[in-house]
Amino acid sequence: MKNSDKQNARITSDDKVTEIVQDFIFTSTDAYKMFSDNKDFKRMYLEFIFNKVWDGVRKSG
């Protein structure tokens, strides 16, 4: 951004943010598909999250 004018910096920024959001959506979609289609993965994930929350609650008193 230091070496660009505001308009070019804005275009570059918008492009990069769009790329990041698309990557996030694709990754999230793949993760959701695995969660919904793979019963073993879903069970292990739910167990993992529950244990993390449970341990956090128990430690905080």
Backbone as CSV, one residue per row, in Angstrom:
resi,resn,N_x,N_y,N_z,CA_x,CA_y,CA_z,C_x,C_y,C_z
1,MET,0.817,-1.194,0.000,0.000,0.000,0.000,0.863,1.262,0.000
2,LYS,2.075,1.137,0.568,2.940,2.316,0.624,3.265,2.848,-0.760
3,ASN,3.409,1.935,-1.722,3.846,2.345,-3.052,2.708,2.434,-4.062
4,SER,1.480,2.373,-3.597,0.326,2.436,-4.498,-0.498,3.667,-4.204
5,ASP,-1.242,4.080,-5.228,-2.218,5.128,-4.946,-3.428,4.471,-4.287
6,LYS,-4.324,5.271,-3.771,-5.444,4.760,-2.994,-6.331,3.817,-3.817
7,GLN,-6.574,4.166,-5.071,-7.447,3.345,-5.913,-6.850,1.950,-6.155
8,ASN,-5.572,1.875,-6.485,-4.927,0.575,-6.711,-4.812,-0.223,-5.420
9,ALA,-4.537,0.447,-4.330,-4.471,-0.238,-3.038,-5.836,-0.814,-2.680
10,ARG,-6.886,-0.067,-2.965,-8.246,-0.529,-2.687,-8.588,-1.760,-3.519
11,ILE,-8.231,-1.754,-4.789,-8.493,-2.894,-5.674,-7.761,-4.139,-5.162
12,THR,-6.505,-3.971,-4.816,-5.713,-5.086,-4.299,-6.292,-5.610,-2.993
13,SER,-6.657,-4.716,-2.112,-7.253,-5.104,-0.838,-8.564,-5.853,-1.053
14,ASP,-9.432,-5.312,-1.884,-10.721,-5.962,-2.148,-10.524,-7.355,-2.739
15,ASP,-9.581,-7.494,-3.662,-9.302,-8.796,-4.269,-8.818,-9.803,-3.229
16,LYS,-7.925,-9.365,-2.359,-7.373,-10.267,-1.344,-8.445,-10.682,-0.337
17,VAL,-9.257,-9.742,0.100,-10.323,-10.067,1.051,-11.314,-11.039,0.415
18,THR,-11.654,-10.811,-0.844,-12.554,-11.716,-1.559,-11.965,-13.122,-1.615
19,GLU,-10.686,-13.218,-1.906,-10.005,-14.515,-1.952,-10.051,-15.211,-0.591
20,ILE,-9.788,-14.481,0.467,-9.795,-15.045,1.818,-11.190,-15.527,2.199
21,VAL,-12.209,-14.728,1.906,-13.582,-15.109,2.242,-13.993,-16.352,1.445
22,GLN,-13.641,-16.405,0.164,-13.969,-17.585,-0.642,-13.279,-18.835,-0.096
23,ASP,-12.013,-18.716,0.267,-11.295,-19.849,0.856,-11.972,-20.309,2.138
24,PHE,-12.376,-19.357,2.972,-13.062,-19.688,4.222,-14.372,-20.423,3.955
25,ILE,-15.148,-19.931,2.998,-16.436,-20.556,2.686,-16.231,-21.968,2.143
26,PHE,-15.272,-22.140,1.224,-15.015,-23.468,0.679,-14.552,-24.423,1.774
27,THR,-13.659,-23.964,2.632,-13.174,-24.797,3.733,-14.304,-25.135,4.687
28,SER,-15.116,-24.141,5.012,-16.238,-24.373,5.922,-17.252,-25.326,5.311
29,THR,-17.494,-25.197,4.015,-18.427,-26.095,3.338,-17.903,-27.524,3.375
30,ASP,-16.612,-27.697,3.117,-16.014,-29.030,3.172,-16.092,-29.612,4.581
31,ALA,-15.825,-28.789,5.578,-15.896,-29.246,6.971,-17.329,-29.620,7.335
32,TYR,-18.293,-28.820,6.923,-19.694,-29.132,7.216,-20.116,-30.428,6.522
33,LYS,-19.674,-30.604,5.280,-20.006,-31.831,4.554,-19.439,-33.040,5.291
34,MET,-18.199,-32.946,5.750,-17.611,-34.044,6.504,-18.382,-34.283,7.797
35,PHE,-18.750,-33.205,8.487,-19.499,-33.301,9.741,-20.847,-33.980,9.516
36,SER,-21.525,-33.617,8.440,-22.861,-34.158,8.214,-22.850,-35.542,7.564
37,ASP,-21.800,-35.875,6.808,-21.765,-37.146,6.077,-21.018,-38.263,6.799
38,ASN,-20.106,-37.907,7.689,-19.244,-38.908,8.317,-19.604,-39.015,9.807
39,LYS,-20.344,-40.061,10.150,-20.831,-40.209,11.529,-19.700,-40.335,12.542
40,ASP,-18.624,-41.023,12.177,-17.492,-41.155,13.099,-16.832,-39.812,13.346
41,PHE,-16.631,-39.031,12.276,-16.046,-37.703,12.425,-16.950,-36.824,13.292
42,LYS,-18.244,-36.849,13.034,-19.192,-36.039,13.794,-19.136,-36.402,15.283
43,ARG,-19.163,-37.688,15.579,-19.112,-38.138,16.972,-17.831,-37.677,17.650
44,MET,-16.685,-37.851,16.969,-15.402,-37.450,17.559,-15.333,-35.930,17.743
45,TYR,-15.849,-35.188,16.776,-15.823,-33.730,16.869,-16.703,-33.241,18.010
46,LEU,-17.917,-33.784,18.101,-18.814,-33.384,19.187,-18.217,-33.729,20.546
47,GLU,-17.593,-34.884,20.637,-16.943,-35.281,21.885,-15.786,-34.343,22.230
48,PHE,-14.986,-34.002,21.241,-13.867,-33.089,21.437,-14.346,-31.730,21.946
49,ILE,-15.347,-31.167,21.291,-15.869,-29.857,21.693,-16.467,-29.920,23.090
50,PHE,-17.263,-30.941,23.355,-17.851,-31.069,24.689,-16.762,-31.131,25.755
51,ASN,-15.744,-31.944,25.533,-14.674,-32.077,26.530,-13.939,-30.765,26.744
52,LYS,-13.701,-30.006,25.688,-13.036,-28.707,25.838,-13.889,-27.746,26.653
53,VAL,-15.176,-27.686,26.351,-16.079,-26.801,27.092,-16.211,-27.273,28.537
54,TRP,-16.409,-28.562,28.728,-16.561,-29.129,30.067,-15.326,-28.848,30.928
55,ASP,-14.145,-29.086,30.353,-12.899,-28.839,31.094,-12.751,-27.360,31.422
56,GLY,-13.130,-26.479,30.497,-13.042,-25.043,30.740,-13.966,-24.584,31.848
57,VAL,-15.164,-25.135,31.866,-16.133,-24.783,32.911,-15.648,-25.292,34.255
58,ARG,-15.137,-26.500,34.283,-14.674,-27.101,35.553,-13.464,-26.331,36.112
59,LYS,-12.588,-25.865,35.228,-11.392,-25.160,35.691,-11.718,-23.756,36.194
60,SER,-12.774,-23.145,35.609,-13.081,-21.767,35.993,-13.883,-21.686,37.279
61,GLY,-14.296,-22.821,37.773,-14.883,-22.821,39.091,-16.328,-22.930,39.145
